[in-house]
């Protein structure tokens, strides 16, 4: 990869356009939702600028993938690097990602297939419950704002299955709400319920935990955990947990 003098702001605008353009094929709702999500949610650019998706993270599992926006972003990042337009300030990401997206809602899976089914390597888009779906061997698992839809025991079950699927030196990127920040957590839950209704889905009960409980749970499973505030520019109490596994004995 030949990095350029492209500024991060310019590169991000180009990534935003490239990653959201395919969603026009699935209709105006899919396109506008993708543009709003990628444009307003700080987590996506934050992952890139912090170098949290490295070249070795080639096999990616995205749990609660929705329309598969993360797959489209990964493909756009790879294309930008091949074209030599990647900013020098950004670390390299996978040259090509083998992507598996798991999503419970059939409508979202249909939008994903209509929008990004053409990508190469072809993304695997699975309509299944994260609590029981088969997780393939992987280097990176991404779970953004999803685990609170199931109770604590089920959350722990998902996390254990993620640990078992991750290969040596694998990484979990888990964004959660910090329930100890009551106002921010309440706002994020209200927005989450509103967006869920807009997407045409039934609103379910949710289960949260304080940040220290999330960290303790992951550490008990053998992860090394770093917590990063991830709600910049929003009123939420979101935290990104970067959880790494060491080499297996």
N, C-alpha and C positions, 0 to 999 in steps of 0.2 A: 504494500500500500504506500502510495506517495501522498503524504499530507500536503495540504496547500495553505496559503495564507487566508483562505476563506474564514471570515469571522464566525464565531459560534452562533451569533444571532442570525446571520445570513444562512448558515447551514441549517439551523433549526427551522427557519421559514421554508426552506426547500424540502426538508424532511416532512414537515407538516403537510405541504401540498402533495408530495408524492405518496405519502402513506394514506391519505384520506381520499385521494382521487378515485381509487377502485370502488369506493362505496356508492358512487353515483349509479353504478349498475344495479344496485339493490333498491334504488328509490331515494326520494328526497329525505325521508326520515333517517335512513341509514347514513346518508352522507352528512347531514347536519349534525347528527349525534356524534359521528366520528370526529368531525371538525371541532365541535365544542369540547368533547372529552380530551382530545389531544392538545387542544389549544389552551384549555383552562386548568387542567390537572397538572400540578407541578411534578408528579412522580416520573413521568416518561423522560422529560429532559434531565431530571435529576439523576436517573439511572445512568444516562450517557455521560453527563459531566463528571460524575463521581467514579467513572470507570468500573461500574459494578457488573457489567456484562462483558466478560473477556473473551478472547479468541477461543479459549478451551471450552467455553459454554456452548457447544455446538448442538447438543441434544436438549431441546427445551420442552418442558411441559407447562402449560398455562391453564391453571385450574380456575374455573369461572371465567372463561375467555370471552363471553359475550359474543360480539360480532367478529372476534379475532383481530382486533386492532393491533395488538402487540405483534402478531405475525406479520402484518403489513408494515409495521414500523421496522422490524428486524430486516425484512427484505429491502426496504428503502435504504436502511443504513448500509447494508452490504453493497447495494448498487452505487451509493455515493462513494464508498471506499474504492470500488473497482474503477470508477471514473476519475479518481484522484482529486475529489472535491472535499475530502474529509478534513476538518480543521486540525491543525497541528496541536491545538490545545486539548483535543479529545483522544483518549486511548482507543485502540482498535477494538472492534467487536467481531463476532464470528463472520468468516467469509461467506458462509452459507449455513443456515440453521435448519436442522430437522425438527419441525414444530409439531407438537400434539396439543390441541386445544380441547378442553373438556368443559361442556356447558349443559346445564340442566334444561334450559328453555329452548324448545324446538324452533321457535321463531327466530331467535338469535342465531342458532346454528344455520338456519336457512339463509339468513342475511349474510353470514360469514361465507358460506359456500358460493353464494351468488357473486360475492365481491372479490374474494381472494382465492377461490378454488383454482385459479390459473397459475398461481405462484409456483416457482421451482426452487428447491425441492417442494413437491406438493404437500401442503399442510394436511395433517390428519385432524379432522374436526369431528369430535365424538359427542353425541347427545347422550349424556349419562349423568348419574348422581355422583358427585365427588366422593361420597362416603363409600361407594362400592365400585367405582370405575377402576379398570385395570390401569396401573401407571407403568409405562415402559421404563427401562433403564435410561437414566438421564443425567445430565451435567448441571442443569439449572431448572428449578421449579419456581414459577411466579404465581403468587396468590395475592391479588389486590382487592381488598375490601369484600371478601367473600365468606370467610369462616364464621362471621357473626350470624349467618343464616341458620347454623345448626348449633345444638346445645354443646356444653363444655365437653362431655364425654365423646361426642361425635367429632368435635374439633381435634381432640387429642388423637382419636383414631386416624383422622386424615393426616395429621402431622407424623405419626408413626409410619404410616404407609409411604409418605413422602421420603422420610429418612431411609427407609428400606429400598426405595427406587433410585435414590441418588447414588451415583458412583463415587469412588474415592475422590476426595477434594471437591465434592459437589457443593452447590450453593442453593439456598432457599431465599427468595426475596418475598417477604411477607409484610403487607401493609395492613395495619389494624388500627382501630380507634382505642385511645387510652381512656378507659372508663373512669379513671381517677380525675380526669379533667371534665367535670360534670357538664359545664355549659357547652364546651366544644363537642363533646361526645353526643349530647342531646341534639345539637344542630346537625351534626353529620348524620345521625339516625333519621331525623326528619327529612333531610334532603334525599337520603337513600330511599326512603319509602316513596317520596314524590317521584323520583326518577324511575323506580320500579313500576309505579302505576303508568307513567308515560310510555314505558316500553311494552305495556300491555300485559303485565304479569300481576299475579296475586301477591299482595303484601303479606309476608310471614313474620312471626315473632323473631326477635333477634336476641343474641346473647353476647355480652361484652365482658372484658376483664381489664383490670389495671395493667399498666405497662410492666410493672415488676413481676406480675403473675405470668404474663406472656414470656418474658425473658427466662424466668425460672423453669417454666414448662419446657422450653426449647433446650435449655442447658441440661435438664434432666435426661433428655433424649440423646445427648452427645454432641450438640451443636455449640460452636463458639458464636456468640451473638454480639452484634453491634447495633445500637438503636440510633436512628437518624430522624429528627422531626421532618415530616413530609406533608405539611399543609400550608406552606408559604403562600401568602396571597389569598387565603381562604379562612373562614372562621372555625374550621374544624380542629379536631384533636388527633389528627392522623400521625402515625409513626411508622417508618419503614424499618423492619427488622432484617438485617443482613445476617443470615445464619449459615455458617460454613461447617462442613464435615471435614475431619482430617482423613489421612490415608487409613484404610482399614488394615487391621492386623492380619 
